[in-house]
Amino acid sequence: LVEAQKQLDSDSITTDGCVNAANVVSHQEMILPCLYVSMSPLIVGILVGPQALAAMLVGSIASGFLLGSTLSNTGSALTHASKYTKLGSTSVGSTVGCVMNGAVGTALATLIKLMAIVSLTVSPLMGAWTEWGQWYFGFIPFGVCVVGTVVVAVSFWMNVEEPTPTAATEEA
């Protein structure tokens, strides 16, 4: 973001610079969701037990399917409504609709697959455990999530400098 702000200040904005800035920020914003999705089966499976892990997977599949279907239908409706009206003010409907229709379903499918793969990977570890036998090991992935959240908050969110106004924005 600092490099993007320097590019804006120097009035030499390039497409590559904008794409690089968007990529860096989007990758930084995806750290915590990936951490939570990969650690939540470990936390639930180890802390509560295999039955709770199975229930969590069923719930994530059901809610992911319903959310994906709803967002896909809403995205299609927004896209078709903007094509039907043919007005300039409906470009938002087309822009938002395409993203809702295409990207959200893929992201939810990836989320469900990742949770299922992590669960299947650690399920042999929990197979021989008695109920509530080693529950305290569930605090290890929970601690990893807490530490990861703090690290991301300190590194990315608290170090963001406020953009300084440029001459062009001051004139407007």
N, C-alpha and C positions, 0 to 999 in steps of 0.2 A: 504494500500500500504506500509505503514511503517513496519507493521508486516511481510508482504511478503518479503520486503527487508531484514529484520532481519533474516528470514528463509534462504534466499539466502546466506547471509553472514555466517551463522552458518553451512552451508553445510548439513542441515538436511531437505531437501525438501521432502515433503510428498504430496500425491495426495489430501488429505483433505485440506491442506494449500493452494494449488493452486486453488482448487475449491472455497474455502471460499474467497480468494482474488478476484477471477473473479466475484463471486456473489456480493460482496460488491461494486466493481467498476461498475458493470452493473446496480445495483440498484441506485447508485448515478447518473449515466448518464441518467437514465429514469425519474428523478424527473422533469426536465424542459419540456420534451415533454408531459408528463402527465398533468402538470400544464397548458401548452398552449392549449392542446386539450380540457381540461375541462373548461377553462375560455374563449376561443374564441367564443363559442356560446353565452355566457353571454355578452361579450363585444359587439358583433355585434347586438344581439337582443335588448339589452337595449339602446345602444348608437345610433344605426341607425334605428332599427325598425324590426317588425316581417317579413316584406317582404324581407328585406335584410338577415335575418336569414334563411328564406326558400331558398333564392338564394344561400347562403353559403353552406347549406346542399346539394342542388342539385349539386353544383360544387365539393364538397368534395366526394360525391358518384361517380360522373362521373370520376373525376381525379383518385380517388382511384381504381376504376375498371380498368381503362386503365393502370395505373402503375402496378397494381397487375398482370394483364394479360401479360404485357410486361415482367416483371421480372420473372414470372413463365415460360413463353416460353423460355426466355434466359437461365434460370437455367436448364431447361430440355435439351436445346441444348448443353450447356456446359457439362452436365453430360454424355449425349450420345456421344459427341465428344471425351471425355476422355476415355470412354469405347471402342470406335471404334479404336482409335489409339494404345492403349495398350502400351504406352510409359511412362517412369517414369516422364518425364517433364510435363505431362498433369495432374498430381495429383492436381494442382491448379484448373484446370477446374472442376474436380470432387468435390473438397472441396467447391469452391465458388458456383458451380451449385446446390449442395444439399441445401445450405443455402438459395439461391435465390428462389429455387423451393418450399421449405417447410415453411420456417419461415417468409418470407416477406409477402406472401399472408395472413397468419394468423394475422400478426401484422397490416396490413392495414384493415382487416375486423374488428379487435378490435378497431382501431382508428375510423372507420366510425360508429360503434355501440355506442361507448362512446359519440361521438359528437351528435348522434341522441337522445340518452337517456337524455343527459343534456338539449338538446333543447326541448324535450317533457316535461321535468320536469319544465322548467321555462316558457313554453309557456302560461300556465294559468295566470301567473303573468303579462304577456304583453298583454293579451287578451282585457282588458278594457282600455288600454292606448290609448290616441289619438296620432296621428303622431307627433313625436318630443316633446311630452308632458314632459316626464321625462328623457330626453337624458343625463342629467348630472350624473345620477346614473350609467351610463356605465363606468364612470371613476373609479368606485370602483373596479370591477374585473381587469381593466387595471392596476390600482395601485398594486393590489395583484400580477399580473404577473411581474411588474417591481421590486417590493420588493423581490419576490421569485427568480428572476434572480440574483439580487445583493447578496442575501443570499447564493445561490448556488455558485456563482462566488467566493465569499470570503471564504466560508467554504471548498469547494472541490478543486477549480482550483488554487487558490492562495496559498494554504497551502501545495501543493504537493512538497515534497523535491526531489531534483535531486538524483538519485541513485548513490551511491559511487562505484567506480570500485573495484571489488574484485581481488584477486590474479589471479584467472583463466582468467578473461578478460584482465588483464594487460599482461599476457604471450602471449595471442593470438594476 
